[in-house]
Amino acid sequence: MPLGTDAAGLLLTIDLGALADNWRRLASLSAPAECAAVVKADAYGIGIEAAVPALWRAGCRTFFVALPDEGRRVRVAAPEAAIYVLDGFVADWTPAFVEASLRPVLSTVASISAWADAAPGSPSAIQVDTGMNRLGLSAKEASDLAARPDLLSRIAPEILISHLAAADDERHPANAMQRERLIGIAGAFPDLPLSFANSAGIHLGRSFHFDQVRPGIALYGGEFSRQLPPLRPVATAEARILQIRSAGEGETVGYGAAHRLSRPARIAVLAAGYADGYHRRAGWSDERSGAKVFLRGRSAPLVGRVSMDLIAVDVTEIEDAAEGDWVELFGPNMPLDDVARAGDTIGYELLTQLSRRAGRRYRDAAGER
Ligand SMILES: *Cc1c(COP(=O)(O)O)cnc(C)c1O
C-alpha cells in the first residue's frame, strides 16, 4: 500500500477535478462520438480506485484496461461500466472475465475461438490491425470472420477497434493510410460501431472520431501531440528538502563524482530518487544536462546523478530555500513532459513508473480527501 502522506518522501497530489475536466473537454471535442477512458496501468499511475469513480461521475461509461486484473479493479470502482481488456483473451482468464463481466478486445483467430467457447454470447470487441503491426486481425482474417455469422453471434462483438501508430504527428502520412484501411475492413461489419482515436487521434479531427474515442494520456495531463499543448496537469510530484549544504568550486556532487561544480554552490538534498520512479537519466553530469525542479517561485537544476532515494539540486540562486521545504518535481510549474524528456523518455513512462513508495493524496472539486 502507498504510504500515508505524512511519511512520504515523494508525495503525489492528484487533482481529480482536473481529471474530470480533461475528460469533459475531450468528450465535447469528440461528440457525438462516445468518449471512453483508458485506465490501464493503474490509470497511468494515478490510481484506478480514485480515477474511475471521478471519470464515471463526469459521465464516462466505457473503460479500457490492458489486463483482466486491472479490469476487476475497475469493476469494483464502476459496477455498471462497460470494461474492455485490450490484451484480449486466453482461456486461463475465463474466471476473471466472467466474474467481473469483462469484455475482451479480440485480436487473434485463436482468441476468438477461445472466447466463443468460454462465454458464448458474451460481449466483446474486435481489433483489426491497420498498419501498426501490433495487436489485431489482418484484413484477410477480419473478412473471413465477417463471413461466419455463427461465430460472430457467439463472440457478440459490440465494437470494432483499431489503433493509430503516429497520431502524435498530425502531418504523418500513416494517419490517413490507417484510416482508409479501417474503413475498408469495416465495410464487412456494417452493424459494428468503430473506435479508432487515442488522445492524439481525437485532435486529428472529426473524420478520426467515428463512434467512440479512447483517450489515455490526455486525461492525465500528459503531452499527446507535437503540435498541441497538454490539457490540465493532474499529478503533482513533490519531495522535501532534507538538508542544505555548501560546496566549493571544483568539488563534485553525487555518485561517480560525475558532476563538478564550476562555482561555489548551495546544494539542497531532496527525499526522492529513482526508487520512487523519478528517472535516473534525469540527473546532470559534466557531459549532459538534466531536469529541473521548482521551489519558491523559481526553477533550479539537479546536480549530479539521481540516487535511489535522494536527488541533489542547486539552490544557490534561491536564497530563501530552507530545509523542510517541499519542492515540485513535476506538476503545474514544472511540466511532466519536460522532466520526462530530461530523462530520455515520455510522460507516459514517468507517470506509470511512479512507485508504490510514493505517498498519494487526492483532491477533488470539493477539496482534499
Ligand atoms: C494505450 C492505448 C490507448 C490510449 O492511448 P493514449 O495515447 O494514452 O491516448 C488507446 N488505445 C489503445 C489500443 C491503447 O493501447
The ligand as an SDF file (V2000), in Angstrom:
LIG
                    3D

 15 15  0  0  0  0  0  0  0  0999 V2000
   -2.9750    2.9100  -24.5330 C   0  0  0  0  0  0  0  0  0  0  0  0
   -3.9700    2.8540  -25.6280 C   0  0  0  0  0  0  0  0  0  0  0  0
   -4.8370    3.9280  -25.8670 C   0  0  0  0  0  0  0  0  0  0  0  0
   -4.6810    5.2860  -25.2010 C   0  0  0  0  0  0  0  0  0  0  0  0
   -3.6020    5.9590  -25.8290 O   0  0  0  0  0  0  0  0  0  0  0  0
   -3.1640    7.4410  -25.3870 P   0  0  0  0  0  0  0  0  0  0  0  0
   -2.0570    7.7730  -26.3290 O   0  0  0  0  0  0  0  0  0  0  0  0
   -2.6790    7.3230  -23.9830 O   0  0  0  0  0  0  0  0  0  0  0  0
   -4.3310    8.3150  -25.5230 O   0  0  0  0  0  0  0  0  0  0  0  0
   -5.8520    3.7430  -26.7970 C   0  0  0  0  0  0  0  0  0  0  0  0
   -5.9950    2.5630  -27.4630 N   0  0  0  0  0  0  0  0  0  0  0  0
   -5.1410    1.5370  -27.2870 C   0  0  0  0  0  0  0  0  0  0  0  0
   -5.3250    0.2900  -28.0820 C   0  0  0  0  0  0  0  0  0  0  0  0
   -4.0890    1.6400  -26.3730 C   0  0  0  0  0  0  0  0  0  0  0  0
   -3.2330    0.6200  -26.2050 O   0  0  0  0  0  0  0  0  0  0  0  0
  1  2  1  0
  2  3  1  0
  2 14  2  0
  3  4  1  0
  3 10  2  0
  4  5  1  0
  5  6  1  0
  6  7  2  0
  6  8  1  0
  6  9  1  0
 10 11  1  0
 11 12  2  0
 12 13  1  0
 12 14  1  0
 14 15  1  0
M  END
$$$$
